[in-house]
Amino acid sequence: MTRHWLITGVSGGLGRALAEAALGRGDVVVGTLRDEAQAASFEQRAPGRSFAVLLDVTDGPQIVSQRASEAVRRAGHLDILVNNAGYGLLGAVEEVSEEELRHQMETNFFGPLHLIRALLPHFRERGDGHIVNVSSIAGFSGQAGLGLYNASKFALEGLSEALQHELRSFGIPVTLIEPGAFRTDWAGKGLRRAAERLSVYAALAEAGDSTMSRLDGEQQGDPGRAAAAIIAAVESAAPPRRLPLGSDAVAAVRNKLEGMERELKDWQGVALSTDYPDRRD
């Protein structure tokens, strides 16, 4: 079965690996890029099956909608939308400027939201489709120094969970991908840092810079294997609602769930005490 994909951010990293894997299977892929030379190169990857659309997901809903229509036209139809484009922003919440935080949310949350809204009519009319939102383990568990990145991915996860319920009757699954550390440019040239550095967070900034420098190029996650896992999820008769990728991501999910369970047990009496007495189960 030939599938038709729209994957944002195929210039490198996980987006590129997924596009290559899909094209290698004989699928049709529309990839979004921001550079004309990269777009021309992508179209040559598999002429007639690899199509490039120039798009910066922060361009706003009107432009995003136009590019989504272009993607449908060039591919003939779309079966899968993969919202992959995004970046990390390093800095304490107090350090991040208004401009920086808004660009982070525009890229990691509003861009995917606008693409989803643009393509939902197409999926509903076809009675088919699959939305894959690439979140992060940082969208499930908060981390010091990544507060705005966490916020953008937590927002994407909340949106995805709501869509899972809203789109069930249309037969359109929504899958959240939660990668851990993968060997991409995310911790290197793709990572941005808040311009302001407050002395009270100097130790946090130093630790964050050290961690990212040590991590870059040494991540245990293989983008090619991640792409294969995403394809397996899309092909499944019962696709997962969320799929953590990497042993570090699985461990982080387990640690948070276990901590939440312990805290819920400790505070359950207080939590239940807030009901009206005659309405308690």
C-alpha positions as CSV (number, residue, x, y, z in Angstrom):
1,M,0.0,0.0,0.0
2,T,1.5,3.3,-1.1
3,R,1.0,6.0,1.5
4,H,1.1,9.8,0.9
5,W,2.9,11.7,3.6
6,L,3.2,15.4,4.5
7,I,6.2,15.7,6.8
8,T,7.3,19.1,8.2
9,G,11.0,19.9,8.6
10,V,12.7,17.4,6.4
11,S,16.0,19.2,6.1
12,G,17.6,17.0,8.7
13,G,17.1,15.0,11.9
14,L,14.1,12.9,12.5
15,G,12.1,14.5,9.7
16,R,14.7,13.7,7.2
17,A,15.1,10.1,8.4
18,L,11.4,9.5,8.3
19,A,11.1,11.0,4.8
20,E,14.0,8.8,3.6
21,A,12.4,5.7,5.1
22,A,9.0,6.4,3.6
23,L,10.5,7.1,0.1
24,G,12.6,4.0,0.4
25,R,9.4,2.0,0.8
26,G,7.9,3.5,-2.4
27,D,5.7,6.0,-0.7
28,V,4.9,9.6,-1.8
29,V,6.4,12.3,0.5
30,V,5.7,16.0,0.5
31,G,8.3,17.6,2.8
32,T,8.4,21.2,4.0
33,L,11.6,23.1,4.0
34,R,12.6,26.8,4.3
35,D,15.5,26.9,1.9
36,E,15.1,26.8,-1.9
37,A,18.3,24.9,-2.6
38,Q,17.3,22.2,0.0
39,A,13.9,22.0,-1.5
40,A,15.3,21.5,-5.0
41,S,17.6,18.7,-3.7
42,F,14.7,17.0,-1.9
43,E,12.6,16.9,-5.1
44,Q,15.5,15.0,-6.8
45,R,15.6,12.3,-4.1
46,A,12.8,10.4,-5.8
47,P,11.4,12.3,-8.8
48,G,7.6,12.0,-9.0
49,R,7.4,10.8,-5.4
50,S,9.3,13.4,-3.4
51,F,7.8,16.9,-3.5
52,A,9.0,20.0,-1.6
53,V,6.9,22.8,-0.3
54,L,8.6,26.0,1.0
55,L,7.1,26.7,4.4
56,D,8.1,28.3,7.7
57,V,5.4,27.0,10.1
58,T,5.5,30.4,11.9
59,D,4.1,32.1,8.7
60,G,0.6,32.1,10.1
61,P,-2.7,30.3,9.4
62,Q,-3.3,31.7,5.9
63,I,0.1,30.8,4.5
64,V,0.1,27.4,6.2
65,S,-3.4,26.7,4.7
66,Q,-2.1,27.7,1.2
67,R,0.9,25.4,1.5
68,A,-1.3,22.5,2.8
69,S,-3.5,22.9,-0.3
70,E,-0.3,22.9,-2.4
71,A,0.8,19.7,-0.7
72,V,-2.5,18.0,-1.4
73,R,-2.4,19.1,-5.0
74,R,1.1,17.9,-5.7
75,A,0.7,14.6,-3.9
76,G,-2.8,13.9,-5.2
77,H,-4.0,13.3,-1.7
78,L,-2.6,12.9,1.8
79,D,-2.9,10.0,4.2
80,I,-0.5,11.1,7.0
81,L,0.4,14.4,8.4
82,V,3.6,14.4,10.5
83,N,4.2,17.6,12.5
84,N,7.9,17.3,13.0
85,A,9.3,20.8,12.6
86,G,10.5,22.4,15.9
87,Y,13.4,23.3,18.0
88,G,14.6,23.5,21.6
89,L,15.0,26.6,23.6
90,L,17.4,26.6,26.6
91,G,16.9,29.0,29.4
92,A,15.2,29.5,32.7
93,V,11.6,30.7,32.5
94,E,12.6,34.0,34.0
95,E,15.3,34.5,31.4
96,V,13.3,33.9,28.2
97,S,12.2,37.1,26.5
98,E,8.7,37.7,25.2
99,E,9.9,37.4,21.6
100,E,11.8,34.2,22.3
101,L,8.9,32.5,24.1
102,R,6.4,33.5,21.4
103,H,8.6,32.2,18.6
104,Q,9.0,28.9,20.5
105,M,5.2,28.6,20.8
106,E,4.6,29.7,17.2
107,T,6.9,27.0,15.9
108,N,6.3,24.1,18.2
109,F,2.5,24.5,18.9
110,F,0.7,27.0,16.6
111,G,2.4,25.8,13.5
112,P,1.2,22.2,14.0
113,L,-2.2,23.5,15.1
114,H,-2.6,25.5,11.9
115,L,-1.6,22.5,9.7
116,I,-4.0,20.2,11.5
117,R,-6.9,22.6,11.0
118,A,-6.0,23.1,7.4
119,L,-5.9,19.4,6.6
120,L,-8.8,18.1,8.7
121,P,-11.4,18.8,6.0
122,H,-9.3,16.8,3.5
123,F,-9.0,13.9,5.9
124,R,-12.7,13.9,6.8
125,E,-13.8,14.1,3.2
126,R,-11.7,11.1,2.4
127,G,-12.8,9.3,5.5
128,D,-9.1,8.5,6.2
129,G,-6.0,10.0,7.6
130,H,-3.5,9.9,10.4
131,I,-2.1,12.8,12.4
132,V,1.4,12.2,13.9
133,N,2.5,14.9,16.3
134,V,6.2,14.8,17.2
135,S,6.4,15.9,20.8
136,S,9.3,15.0,23.1
137,I,9.8,13.3,26.4
138,A,10.0,17.0,27.5
139,G,6.3,17.1,26.6
140,F,5.6,14.6,29.3
141,S,8.1,15.5,32.0
142,G,9.3,19.0,32.7
143,Q,13.0,19.9,33.0
144,A,14.8,22.8,34.6
145,G,16.2,25.1,31.9
146,L,13.7,24.0,29.2
147,G,10.5,25.5,30.6
148,L,9.3,27.1,27.4
149,Y,10.2,24.1,25.3
150,N,8.3,22.0,27.9
151,A,5.3,24.4,27.6
152,S,5.2,24.2,23.8
153,K,5.3,20.4,23.8
154,F,2.9,20.0,26.8
155,A,0.4,22.2,24.8
156,L,0.9,20.0,21.7
157,E,0.2,16.9,23.9
158,G,-3.0,18.4,25.3
159,L,-4.2,19.3,21.8
160,S,-3.5,15.8,20.6
161,E,-5.3,14.2,23.4
162,A,-8.4,16.3,22.7
163,L,-8.2,15.5,19.0
164,Q,-7.9,11.8,19.8
165,H,-11.4,12.0,21.2
166,E,-12.8,14.5,18.6
167,L,-11.7,12.5,15.6
168,R,-12.4,9.0,16.7
169,S,-15.8,8.9,15.0
170,F,-14.1,10.0,11.7
171,G,-11.6,7.1,11.8
172,I,-8.7,9.6,12.0
173,P,-6.1,8.4,14.7
174,V,-3.8,10.9,16.4
175,T,-0.4,9.6,17.6
176,L,2.0,11.5,19.8
177,I,5.7,10.6,19.4
178,E,7.8,11.3,22.4
179,P,11.5,10.9,21.5
180,G,14.3,11.0,24.1
181,A,17.8,12.0,23.0
182,F,18.4,11.1,19.3
183,R,21.6,11.7,17.3
184,T,20.3,14.8,15.4
185,D,21.3,18.5,15.5
186,W,18.7,19.2,18.2
187,A,21.3,19.6,21.0
188,G,23.8,21.2,18.6
189,K,23.2,23.9,16.0
190,G,19.5,23.4,16.2
191,L,19.3,24.4,19.8
192,R,18.7,28.0,20.8
193,R,19.6,29.7,24.0
194,A,17.9,32.6,25.7
195,A,19.8,35.8,25.0
196,E,19.5,37.0,28.6
197,R,21.6,35.2,31.3
198,L,20.7,36.1,34.9
199,S,23.4,35.5,37.5
200,V,21.0,33.8,39.8
201,Y,20.6,31.0,37.2
202,A,24.3,30.8,36.4
203,A,24.7,27.3,37.8
204,L,21.6,26.1,35.8
205,A,22.9,27.6,32.6
206,E,26.4,26.1,33.1
207,A,24.8,22.7,33.8
208,G,22.5,23.0,30.7
209,D,25.4,24.0,28.4
210,S,27.6,21.2,29.7
211,T,24.9,18.6,29.3
212,M,24.0,19.7,25.7
213,S,27.7,19.9,24.7
214,R,28.4,16.4,26.1
215,L,25.2,15.0,24.5
216,D,25.6,16.5,21.0
217,G,26.7,13.7,18.6
218,E,26.7,11.1,21.4
219,Q,23.0,10.5,21.8
220,Q,22.0,6.8,22.0
221,G,18.9,7.2,19.9
222,D,19.2,6.3,16.2
223,P,17.0,8.5,13.9
224,G,16.7,5.6,11.4
225,R,15.3,3.3,14.0
226,A,12.9,6.0,15.2
227,A,11.6,6.4,11.6
228,A,11.0,2.7,11.5
229,A,9.1,2.8,14.8
230,I,6.9,5.7,13.5
231,I,6.1,3.8,10.3
232,A,5.2,0.7,12.4
233,A,2.8,2.8,14.5
234,V,1.2,4.3,11.4
235,E,0.8,0.8,9.9
236,S,-0.7,-0.7,13.0
237,A,-4.4,-1.6,13.1
238,A,-4.5,-0.1,16.6
239,P,-2.0,2.8,16.5
240,P,-0.8,4.0,19.9
241,R,-2.0,7.3,21.3
242,R,1.5,8.1,22.5
243,L,4.8,6.4,21.7
244,P,7.9,7.2,23.7
245,L,11.1,6.5,21.7
246,G,14.3,5.4,23.3
247,S,15.2,3.7,26.5
248,D,15.7,7.1,28.2
249,A,12.2,8.2,27.2
250,V,10.7,4.9,28.5
251,A,12.5,5.3,31.8
252,A,11.4,9.0,32.1
253,V,7.7,8.0,31.5
254,R,7.9,5.2,34.1
255,N,9.6,7.5,36.7
256,K,7.0,10.2,36.3
257,L,4.1,7.8,36.5
258,E,5.5,6.1,39.6
259,G,6.0,9.4,41.2
260,M,2.5,10.6,40.4
261,E,1.1,7.3,41.8
262,R,3.0,7.8,45.1
263,E,1.9,11.4,45.4
264,L,-1.7,10.6,44.6
265,K,-1.8,7.9,47.2
266,D,-0.3,10.3,49.8
267,W,-2.8,13.0,49.1
268,Q,-5.9,11.1,48.0
269,G,-7.7,11.7,51.3
270,V,-7.3,15.5,50.9
271,A,-8.2,15.3,47.2
272,L,-11.4,13.3,47.9
273,S,-12.4,15.6,50.9
274,T,-13.3,18.4,48.6
275,D,-16.5,16.8,47.3
276,Y,-19.9,17.7,48.8
277,P,-20.5,14.9,51.4
278,D,-23.7,13.8,49.7
279,R,-22.0,13.5,46.3
280,R,-19.1,11.3,47.2
281,D,-18.8,7.9,45.6
